[in-house]
Amino acid sequence: MWFMAKYMPRHKIDLEVHHRGLLREGVYGWCSVRDNDYRPRCFLIEIHNRLDIEQYLRVLFHELVHVHQHVKGDLRDKGSLRLWKGVDYTESDYQDQPWEIEAHRTEKVLYEHYSRSKL
């Protein structure tokens, strides 16, 4: 709620967060669009169910950055293509994907802002 109120106050977003074991998939979290690729507003975030509170919040903020990227239209799925600001990055390695670079950088900032706001 903190993130949505601060970063997307005018958008009506349907967001579900599920907690489950994700180690088999080799990740701590996923973000999926649940409605459509054009103006998505329904999302599912899955988070690994065995994280400490700091890890959990950082993963949650990372995935919320992806929600924000989709809502802004920067990150789009068009069929089997993955587009960032209109450029196809479907074949890019994870560490080279611009949406992941932004999410990794921003999760740290969000975690600090959130932590300070809860003091």
C-alpha positions as CSV (number, residue, x, y, z in Angstrom):
1,M,0.0,0.0,0.0
2,W,2.9,2.4,0.8
3,F,4.4,1.9,-2.7
4,M,1.0,2.2,-4.5
5,A,0.0,5.4,-2.6
6,K,3.4,7.0,-3.2
7,Y,4.2,6.0,-6.8
8,M,0.9,5.2,-8.5
9,P,-1.8,7.0,-6.6
10,R,-4.0,7.7,-9.6
11,H,-4.0,4.2,-11.0
12,K,-6.5,1.5,-10.2
13,I,-4.3,-1.6,-9.9
14,D,-5.4,-5.1,-9.0
15,L,-2.4,-6.7,-7.3
16,E,-2.1,-10.2,-5.7
17,V,1.0,-11.3,-3.8
18,H,1.4,-15.1,-3.4
19,H,4.0,-16.7,-1.2
20,R,5.5,-20.0,-2.3
21,G,8.8,-21.9,-2.6
22,L,10.6,-20.6,-5.6
23,L,14.1,-22.0,-5.2
24,R,13.5,-24.7,-7.8
25,E,13.0,-21.9,-10.3
26,G,16.1,-20.2,-9.0
27,V,14.5,-16.9,-8.2
28,Y,13.2,-15.0,-5.2
29,G,10.3,-13.4,-7.0
30,W,8.3,-13.0,-10.2
31,C,5.9,-10.4,-11.5
32,S,3.3,-11.4,-14.1
33,V,0.7,-9.4,-16.0
34,R,-2.7,-11.1,-15.5
35,D,-4.9,-9.1,-17.8
36,N,-3.6,-7.8,-21.1
37,D,-0.4,-6.4,-22.7
38,Y,-2.0,-3.1,-23.6
39,R,-2.5,-0.9,-20.5
40,P,-2.1,-3.7,-18.0
41,R,-3.7,-3.2,-14.6
42,C,-3.9,-6.7,-13.1
43,F,-0.7,-8.2,-11.7
44,L,0.5,-11.2,-9.8
45,I,3.7,-11.1,-7.7
46,E,5.1,-14.3,-6.4
47,I,7.7,-14.2,-3.6
48,H,9.7,-17.0,-2.1
49,N,8.3,-17.9,1.2
50,R,11.5,-18.2,3.2
51,L,13.1,-14.8,3.2
52,D,14.0,-12.6,6.1
53,I,12.2,-9.3,6.4
54,E,14.8,-7.2,4.6
55,Q,15.2,-9.7,1.7
56,Y,11.4,-9.9,1.5
57,L,10.9,-6.2,1.3
58,R,13.7,-5.8,-1.3
59,V,12.2,-8.5,-3.5
60,L,8.7,-7.0,-3.1
61,F,10.0,-3.5,-4.1
62,H,11.9,-5.0,-7.0
63,E,8.8,-6.7,-8.3
64,L,6.7,-3.5,-7.7
65,V,9.2,-1.6,-9.9
66,H,8.2,-4.1,-12.7
67,V,4.5,-3.3,-12.0
68,H,5.3,0.4,-12.3
69,Q,7.3,-0.2,-15.5
70,H,4.4,-2.1,-17.1
71,V,1.8,0.6,-16.0
72,K,4.0,3.4,-17.4
73,G,4.3,1.4,-20.7
74,D,8.1,1.2,-20.5
75,L,8.1,-2.6,-20.2
76,R,5.7,-4.4,-22.6
77,D,5.1,-8.0,-23.6
78,K,3.9,-8.1,-27.2
79,G,3.3,-11.8,-28.1
80,S,6.6,-13.5,-27.5
81,L,8.5,-10.3,-27.5
82,R,9.8,-8.4,-24.5
83,L,10.0,-4.7,-25.3
84,W,11.7,-1.9,-23.3
85,K,10.6,1.6,-24.4
86,G,9.8,0.1,-27.8
87,V,13.1,-1.8,-28.3
88,D,13.1,-5.6,-28.5
89,Y,15.3,-7.1,-25.7
90,T,13.8,-10.6,-25.9
91,E,17.2,-12.3,-26.4
92,S,19.1,-10.3,-23.8
93,D,20.7,-11.9,-20.9
94,Y,19.1,-11.2,-17.5
95,Q,21.9,-8.9,-16.3
96,D,21.7,-6.8,-19.5
97,Q,17.9,-6.3,-19.5
98,P,17.3,-2.5,-18.8
99,W,14.2,-3.2,-16.7
100,E,16.2,-5.5,-14.4
101,I,19.0,-2.9,-14.2
102,E,16.5,-0.3,-13.2
103,A,14.6,-2.6,-10.7
104,H,17.9,-3.6,-9.0
105,R,18.9,0.0,-8.6
106,T,15.5,1.2,-7.5
107,E,14.8,-1.6,-5.0
108,K,17.6,-0.3,-2.8
109,V,16.3,3.2,-2.9
110,L,12.8,2.2,-2.1
111,Y,13.9,0.0,0.8
112,E,15.8,2.9,2.3
113,H,12.8,5.3,1.8
114,Y,10.4,2.8,3.3
115,S,12.7,2.0,6.2
116,R,13.0,5.7,7.1
117,S,9.3,6.3,6.8
118,K,8.6,3.5,9.3
119,L,10.9,4.9,12.1
